[in-house]
Amino acid sequence: MIQTFTRKRIDILVDAPLTDWLVEKARQAGIPHHSLLPVHSGEGRSGTWRDDDGFGSVAKRMFVAVSNEEKVGHLLELLAPRIETHGLVITVYDVEVIRGERF
C-alpha cells in the first residue's frame, strides 16, 4: 500500500483583481505552490453573480494550495485583517497526499 501523509488544503474564493496580492501573501507564509481556477458564477449574501454578466460583477478565482498546518496557519494570520474587507471565502481541511515532503 502507498503511504500517505496528512496535510492541509486551503481554498480561497477571491476577486480576480486581488489574486496577485493573495499569491504574495501565500509566498510570505512559505506557500509558493498553488493553483488559480476560474469561477464562472455563484450566489452569496449579495445575490447571484456571473463573471460575464456585464453589470459590474467582478470575476472570481479560486486559490487552491496544499501545505503543512504551520504554513497554512501563518497564511490565515496574514489574511485575517483583510478577510472581511476583501470578501474572502476561506475553507481549510485535512487531505491525504503522496510525497508528503513536497508539502
C-alpha positions as CSV (number, residue, x, y, z in Angstrom):
1,M,0.0,0.0,0.0
2,I,1.2,3.5,-0.8
3,Q,2.0,5.6,2.3
4,T,0.0,8.9,2.6
5,F,0.6,11.9,4.7
6,T,-1.9,14.3,6.2
7,R,-1.6,17.9,5.1
8,K,-3.9,21.0,4.9
9,R,-5.7,22.2,1.8
10,I,-6.8,25.8,1.7
11,D,-9.3,27.1,-0.8
12,I,-9.9,30.8,-1.1
13,L,-12.5,32.4,-3.2
14,V,-11.1,35.8,-4.2
15,D,-11.9,38.7,-6.6
16,A,-9.7,38.3,-9.6
17,P,-8.0,41.7,-9.2
18,L,-6.8,40.6,-5.8
19,T,-5.0,37.4,-6.9
20,D,-1.5,38.9,-7.1
21,W,-1.9,40.2,-3.6
22,L,-3.1,36.8,-2.4
23,V,-0.3,34.9,-4.1
24,E,2.2,37.3,-2.5
25,K,0.7,36.6,1.0
26,A,0.9,32.9,0.3
27,R,4.6,33.2,-0.6
28,Q,5.2,35.2,2.6
29,A,3.7,32.3,4.5
30,G,6.0,29.8,2.8
31,I,3.4,28.5,0.3
32,P,4.8,29.2,-3.2
33,H,2.9,26.5,-5.0
34,H,-0.8,26.9,-5.8
35,S,-3.4,26.8,-8.5
36,L,-5.8,29.6,-9.5
37,L,-9.1,28.3,-11.0
38,P,-11.6,30.5,-12.8
39,V,-15.1,30.6,-11.1
40,H,-17.9,31.0,-13.6
41,S,-20.8,32.0,-11.3
42,G,-22.2,31.8,-7.8
43,E,-24.6,33.2,-5.2
44,G,-23.8,34.9,-1.9
45,R,-25.2,37.4,0.5
46,S,-25.3,40.0,-2.3
47,G,-27.2,37.7,-4.6
48,T,-26.2,35.8,-7.7
49,W,-23.4,36.8,-10.0
50,R,-21.7,35.6,-13.2
51,D,-18.2,36.6,-14.3
52,D,-19.7,37.8,-17.7
53,D,-22.9,39.4,-16.7
54,G,-21.9,42.9,-17.8
55,F,-23.5,44.5,-14.7
56,G,-20.3,45.3,-12.8
57,S,-19.7,41.9,-11.3
58,V,-16.1,41.2,-10.5
59,A,-14.6,38.0,-11.9
60,K,-13.7,35.5,-9.2
61,R,-10.9,33.0,-8.8
62,M,-10.4,30.0,-6.5
63,F,-6.9,29.8,-5.0
64,V,-6.1,26.2,-4.1
65,A,-3.0,25.1,-2.2
66,V,-1.8,22.2,-0.1
67,S,0.8,22.7,2.7
68,N,1.5,21.8,6.3
69,E,-0.5,23.1,9.2
70,E,2.0,25.6,10.3
71,K,2.3,27.4,6.9
72,V,-1.5,27.4,6.4
73,G,-1.9,28.8,9.8
74,H,0.6,31.6,9.0
75,L,-1.3,32.4,5.8
76,L,-4.5,32.7,7.7
77,E,-2.8,35.1,10.2
78,L,-1.6,37.2,7.2
79,L,-5.0,37.3,5.7
80,A,-7.0,37.9,8.9
81,P,-7.0,41.7,8.7
82,R,-8.5,41.6,5.2
83,I,-10.9,38.7,5.2
84,E,-14.0,40.9,5.6
85,T,-12.8,44.0,3.6
86,H,-11.8,41.8,0.7
87,G,-14.8,39.4,0.9
88,L,-12.6,36.3,1.1
89,V,-14.3,32.9,1.5
90,I,-11.8,30.5,3.0
91,T,-12.0,26.8,3.7
92,V,-9.3,24.7,5.3
93,Y,-9.4,20.9,5.6
94,D,-7.3,17.8,6.0
95,V,-6.2,15.9,2.9
96,E,-4.1,12.9,2.4
97,V,-1.2,13.3,0.0
98,I,1.5,11.1,-1.5
99,R,5.1,12.5,-1.4
100,G,4.4,14.4,1.8
101,E,7.9,16.1,1.7
102,R,6.6,18.3,-1.1
103,F,4.0,19.9,1.1
